[in-house]
Amino acid sequence: MKNLILIRHAKSSWDFPLSDIDRPLSQRGINDAFLISSKVTKLLPNKFVVWSSIAKRTQETCYIFAQNLLIPIENIIFRKDLYTFDYKDLYDKIRLCDNRFENIILFGHNDAITNFVNKFGNQYIDNVPTSGVVQIEFENDDWLNIKKGKVKNVLFPKLIRSKIKNESIH
């Protein structure tokens, strides 16, 4: 069985005239990354490989998660080829993962993540928001052969914030 945890980078800042790949996180993005990373622990398997796009906003998101989840930075694989917005490119990269890894945590970009989830998951998601996490389980033992999987968990900042707000009212 293969397990994929897709994490869309947190909200980026448009405050400075930078190239897309160099945009940092906004304050809201930083806050959401801390919020979600504090709630994602129960979704994580014991062993996993962590991949991240090289875009600044994606790396910063990954660092926040790594800090909260005690993932050593040296264990993260930053990949230029994950700076993609196309789900087919993402699929091609995932399929080439070494089969000794049962679990991948992947930090990436939209539209690749939302379209990947809708193509290979069993649940339609209109949009995976920034800092959103979607876990998909595949019923086979070879990344090369992954087809349709089952969405096991979804964790979005807006849902967490509304849950916290409702709990504080009651």
LOSE-311066 format. One line per 2 residues: their letters; for each residue x, y, z of N, C-alpha, C, O, CB. Coordinates in steps of 0.05 Angstrom, whole numbers. Glycine has a CB too. Layout:
! LOSE-311066
A	X Y Z X Y Z X Y Z X Y Z X Y Z; ...
END
This chain:
! LOSE-311066
MK	17 -23 0 0 0 0 18 25 0 37 26 15 -19 0 24; 11 44 -17 26 70 -18 9 92 -8 -16 93 -12 35 75 -48
NL	21 111 6 8 133 19 21 159 11 45 163 13 8 130 50; 4 178 0 14 203 -9 1 226 6 -24 227 7 10 206 -40
IL	17 243 18 6 266 32 15 291 16 38 298 16 16 267 62; -5 304 3 0 327 -13 -5 352 4 -26 354 16 -17 327 -39
IR	14 371 4 10 395 19 16 419 0 38 422 -11 30 396 44; -5 435 -3 -1 459 -20 13 480 -3 7 484 21 -29 470 -30
HA	32 494 -15 47 515 -1 27 535 12 5 538 2 66 529 -19; 36 548 33 19 568 47 17 593 29 31 596 9 32 575 74
KS	-1 611 37 -7 636 23 19 652 19 34 657 39 -28 652 37; 24 660 -5 48 675 -11 42 705 -11 20 714 -13 61 667 -37
SW	64 720 -10 62 749 -9 66 760 -38 83 750 -53 83 762 10; 50 780 -44 53 794 -70 63 823 -65 60 840 -83 26 794 -85
DF	74 828 -42 82 855 -34 106 866 -49 111 890 -50 88 856 -5; 122 848 -61 146 857 -74 147 847 -103 136 826 -109 171 846 -59
PL	159 862 -121 160 854 -149 182 832 -153 204 838 -161 166 878 -167; 175 808 -146 193 785 -149 183 766 -170 160 766 -177 196 771 -122
SD	201 749 -180 193 728 -197 176 708 -181 179 706 -157 217 713 -211; 159 692 -195 141 674 -181 156 655 -162 147 650 -140 126 658 -201
ID	178 644 -171 193 624 -156 205 636 -130 211 622 -111 215 612 -173; 208 663 -129 221 676 -107 202 689 -87 211 701 -67 240 698 -117
RP	176 686 -91 157 698 -73 157 684 -46 156 659 -44 128 697 -85; 159 699 -24 159 688 3 130 684 14 111 691 0 175 706 23
LS	128 674 37 101 671 50 92 698 61 108 715 69 102 651 73; 66 702 61 53 725 74 50 718 103 54 695 111 25 732 61
QR	43 737 120 38 732 148 16 712 152 18 694 169 32 758 163; -6 715 136 -28 695 138 -18 667 131 -26 648 143 -51 704 119
GI	0 666 110 11 640 103 27 627 125 25 603 130 28 643 78; 43 643 138 59 633 161 40 623 183 44 601 193 78 656 172
ND	20 639 189 1 631 210 -14 605 203 -16 587 220 -20 653 215; -23 603 178 -37 579 169 -19 554 169 -28 533 176 -49 583 141
AF	6 558 161 25 535 161 30 525 189 31 501 194 52 544 148; 32 543 208 35 535 236 10 521 246 11 501 260 42 559 254
LI	-14 532 239 -39 520 247 -42 492 237 -47 473 252 -63 538 238; -39 488 211 -43 462 199 -21 442 208 -27 419 214 -43 464 168
SS	4 451 210 25 433 218 21 423 247 31 402 254 52 446 215; 8 439 263 2 431 291 -20 410 292 -23 397 312 -5 455 308
KV	-36 408 271 -59 389 270 -54 364 253 -69 345 255 -83 403 260; -32 364 238 -28 342 218 -15 318 230 -14 297 217 -12 353 196
TK	-4 319 254 11 297 266 -3 270 264 10 250 257 17 303 294; -28 270 270 -43 244 271 -46 231 243 -52 207 241 -70 248 283
LL	-41 246 222 -43 235 195 -17 222 186 -17 206 167 -51 257 175; 5 229 199 31 220 190 38 192 197 34 183 220 52 238 200
PN	48 177 178 58 150 183 85 152 198 96 174 201 62 134 157; 95 130 208 120 130 223 144 136 206 163 150 214 124 104 237
KF	144 126 181 167 130 163 156 142 137 135 135 127 181 103 157; 172 162 127 164 175 102 188 189 90 208 194 103 141 195 108
VV	185 196 64 204 213 51 190 240 46 166 241 41 214 200 23; 205 262 49 193 288 45 206 301 20 230 303 18 198 306 70
WS	188 309 2 196 323 -22 184 351 -22 162 355 -13 188 307 -48; 199 370 -32 189 397 -34 199 410 -60 221 406 -69 197 414 -10
SI	181 427 -72 189 444 -93 210 463 -83 213 468 -59 164 459 -105; 226 474 -101 247 493 -94 237 522 -92 252 539 -84 269 492 -114
AK	212 527 -98 201 554 -96 203 563 -67 199 548 -49 171 555 -106; 210 589 -63 214 600 -36 190 595 -18 194 586 5 220 630 -38
RT	166 600 -27 142 597 -11 137 568 -3 127 562 19 117 608 -26; 145 550 -20 141 521 -15 162 512 5 156 497 24 143 505 -41
QE	187 521 2 208 514 21 201 525 49 205 511 69 235 525 12; 192 550 50 185 562 76 162 546 89 163 542 114 177 592 72
TC	142 538 74 121 522 85 132 496 96 125 487 118 99 516 63; 149 483 80 161 458 88 177 461 114 176 444 131 179 447 65
YI	192 483 116 208 488 141 190 490 165 197 480 187 225 513 137; 167 504 162 149 507 185 138 479 194 138 473 217 126 526 178
FA	130 463 174 120 436 180 143 420 193 138 406 213 110 422 155; 166 421 182 189 406 193 195 414 222 200 397 238 214 411 175
QN	194 439 227 198 449 255 177 438 274 185 427 295 198 480 255; 152 439 266 131 429 284 130 399 286 121 388 306 104 440 274
LL	138 385 265 137 356 265 164 343 271 166 318 270 127 347 238; 183 359 278 210 349 285 223 333 262 235 312 267 209 333 311
IP	219 342 238 232 329 215 258 343 210 259 367 206 213 330 189; 280 328 211 306 341 206 308 353 177 300 339 158 329 320 210
IE	317 377 175 318 391 150 335 375 130 328 375 106 330 419 154; 356 362 139 373 347 121 358 323 108 368 311 89 398 338 135
NI	335 315 120 320 293 109 301 302 86 288 285 74 304 279 131; 298 328 82 280 338 61 295 339 35 317 349 33 269 366 69
IF	281 330 14 292 331 -13 278 353 -28 255 351 -35 289 303 -28; 294 374 -34 284 397 -49 289 392 -79 311 387 -87 297 424 -40
RK	267 392 -94 268 384 -122 259 406 -141 236 416 -138 252 359 -127; 276 413 -160 269 433 -180 245 423 -197 228 439 -205 293 439 -198
DL	244 397 -202 223 387 -220 196 386 -206 176 380 -220 230 359 -228; 194 393 -181 168 395 -167 157 423 -169 135 428 -159 171 386 -138
YT	172 441 -180 161 468 -186 145 466 -211 153 475 -233 185 490 -188; 122 454 -208 104 449 -231 75 455 -223 68 453 -200 107 420 -241
FD	59 462 -243 31 468 -239 14 448 -254 -10 452 -255 25 497 -247; 26 428 -265 13 408 -282 12 381 -267 33 370 -259 28 405 -309
YK	-12 371 -263 -15 346 -248 -1 322 -262 7 304 -249 -44 340 -244; 0 323 -289 13 301 -303 43 300 -297 55 279 -293 9 304 -334
DL	56 324 -295 84 325 -287 87 314 -258 105 298 -253 95 354 -288; 69 322 -241 70 313 -213 67 282 -212 82 269 -198 48 327 -196
YD	48 272 -227 43 243 -228 68 229 -238 76 208 -226 20 237 -248; 81 239 -258 105 227 -269 128 226 -248 142 206 -246 115 242 -294
KI	130 247 -232 151 247 -211 145 227 -188 162 213 -179 154 276 -199; 119 226 -180 111 208 -158 115 179 -167 124 163 -151 81 213 -151
RL	108 173 -191 110 145 -201 139 135 -201 143 111 -200 99 143 -229; 158 153 -201 186 145 -201 199 143 -173 223 138 -171 202 165 -218
CD	182 147 -153 192 144 -126 202 116 -121 190 96 -130 170 152 -105; 224 114 -106 235 88 -98 214 73 -82 203 84 -63 261 92 -82
NR	209 48 -88 188 32 -75 195 24 -46 178 14 -32 183 7 -91; 219 30 -38 225 24 -9 211 45 8 208 41 32 256 25 -4
FE	202 67 -4 186 87 11 156 81 7 146 82 -15 193 116 1; 143 75 29 114 70 28 98 97 28 75 98 19 106 52 51
NI	111 118 39 97 143 45 113 167 35 137 169 40 92 146 75; 100 184 20 112 209 11 96 233 22 71 233 21 112 211 -21
IL	110 252 33 98 278 40 110 297 19 134 301 17 105 287 70; 92 309 4 100 326 -19 89 354 -16 65 358 -15 91 313 -45
FG	107 374 -16 99 402 -15 101 413 -43 122 413 -56 118 419 4; 78 423 -53 78 432 -81 58 455 -86 52 471 -68 71 410 -99
HN	49 456 -111 34 479 -121 8 471 -134 3 448 -142 51 494 -142; -10 491 -135 -34 488 -151 -28 498 -178 -10 515 -181 -59 503 -138
DA	-40 489 -198 -63 472 -202 -56 443 -200 -74 425 -201 -77 479 -227; -30 437 -199 -22 409 -199 -34 393 -176 -43 371 -181 9 408 -197
IT	-35 404 -152 -45 389 -129 -75 384 -132 -84 361 -129 -38 403 -103; -91 404 -136 -120 401 -138 -126 382 -161 -143 363 -157 -134 428 -143
NF	-114 385 -184 -120 368 -207 -111 339 -202 -124 320 -211 -107 379 -232; -88 335 -188 -79 309 -182 -99 295 -163 -107 272 -168 -52 310 -168
VN	-108 309 -143 -127 298 -123 -153 290 -138 -164 269 -132 -134 319 -101; -162 306 -156 -187 300 -170 -184 278 -191 -203 264 -197 -198 325 -183
KF	-161 275 -202 -156 254 -221 -151 227 -208 -160 206 -217 -132 261 -239; -136 227 -185 -128 202 -173 -141 196 -146 -137 174 -135 -98 202 -169
GN	-156 215 -135 -171 210 -111 -199 202 -117 -208 203 -140 -170 235 -93; -214 193 -97 -242 184 -101 -262 205 -91 -285 200 -88 -246 158 -87
QY	-252 229 -86 -269 251 -75 -262 276 -90 -238 284 -92 -265 254 -44; -282 290 -101 -278 315 -115 -273 337 -95 -288 341 -76 -301 321 -134
ID	-252 353 -100 -246 376 -84 -244 400 -103 -227 400 -121 -220 372 -67; -261 420 -99 -262 442 -117 -235 456 -119 -225 463 -141 -283 462 -109
NV	-222 460 -96 -196 474 -95 -182 466 -69 -193 470 -47 -200 504 -97; -158 456 -71 -142 451 -47 -130 479 -41 -114 489 -56 -119 429 -52
PT	-138 490 -18 -128 517 -12 -99 518 -3 -87 497 2 -146 530 10; -88 542 -1 -61 545 9 -60 533 37 -79 536 53 -51 575 9
SG	-39 519 44 -35 504 69 -53 480 71 -53 467 92 -39 522 92; -67 473 50 -85 450 50 -69 424 48 -49 422 35 -105 452 28
VV	-80 404 62 -68 377 62 -88 357 53 -111 357 63 -57 370 91; -80 339 34 -98 317 25 -81 292 26 -59 291 15 -109 323 -3
QI	-92 272 39 -78 246 41 -93 226 23 -117 222 26 -77 236 71; -78 213 5 -89 193 -13 -75 167 -8 -50 166 -8 -88 202 -43
EF	-90 146 -6 -79 119 -2 -84 103 -28 -106 103 -38 -92 104 23; -63 90 -37 -65 73 -62 -62 44 -54 -44 37 -38 -43 82 -82
EN	-79 27 -65 -80 -1 -58 -60 -18 -75 -68 -39 -85 -108 -12 -62; -36 -9 -77 -16 -26 -91 12 -20 -79 15 -2 -63 -16 -20 -121
DD	31 -36 -86 57 -35 -74 79 -23 -92 102 -25 -86 66 -63 -66; 70 -11 -114 90 -1 -133 81 27 -142 59 30 -153 93 -20 -158
WL	97 47 -136 90 75 -143 86 77 -173 69 93 -182 113 94 -135; 100 62 -189 98 63 -218 70 56 -227 61 65 -248 118 44 -231
NI	56 39 -212 29 30 -220 6 44 -205 -17 34 -207 27 0 -215; 11 66 -192 -12 78 -178 -33 88 -198 -27 99 -219 -2 102 -161
KK	-58 82 -190 -81 90 -207 -99 106 -189 -91 127 -177 -96 65 -219; -123 98 -186 -143 112 -169 -138 104 -140 -136 81 -133 -172 105 -178
GK	-137 124 -123 -133 120 -95 -157 129 -79 -177 139 -90 -108 133 -85; -155 127 -53 -176 135 -35 -167 159 -18 -146 158 -5 -185 111 -16
VK	-183 180 -18 -176 203 -1 -182 195 27 -205 190 34 -193 229 -10; -162 195 44 -165 186 72 -170 210 91 -185 207 110 -140 171 81
NV	-157 232 85 -159 255 103 -156 281 87 -142 282 67 -138 255 125; -171 301 96 -169 328 84 -167 347 108 -182 346 127 -194 335 66
LF	-148 366 106 -143 385 128 -138 412 115 -118 417 103 -119 376 146; -158 430 119 -156 457 107 -158 478 129 -172 475 148 -179 462 86
PK	-142 500 126 -142 521 147 -169 532 154 -175 535 178 -124 543 138; -186 537 135 -212 549 140 -229 530 157 -243 539 175 -227 554 113
LI	-228 504 152 -243 484 168 -233 483 196 -248 481 215 -241 457 155; -207 485 200 -195 484 227 -203 509 242 -211 508 265 -164 481 225
RS	-200 532 229 -207 557 242 -236 558 250 -243 567 272 -201 581 224; -254 548 233 -283 549 240 -289 529 263 -306 534 279 -300 542 215
KI	-275 506 263 -278 487 285 -269 499 311 -282 496 332 -262 461 279; -246 513 311 -236 526 335 -256 547 345 -261 550 368 -208 539 330
KN	-266 563 326 -285 584 332 -310 572 345 -320 583 365 -292 600 307; -321 551 333 -345 538 343 -340 526 371 -358 528 388 -354 516 325
ES	-317 515 376 -310 504 402 -309 526 423 -316 521 446 -284 488 401; -299 549 415 -296 571 435 -323 584 441 -326 596 462 -277 592 424
IH	-343 581 423 -370 591 428 -385 573 447 -400 583 464 -386 593 402; -380 547 446 -395 528 462 -382 523 488 -393 508 504 -398 502 448
END
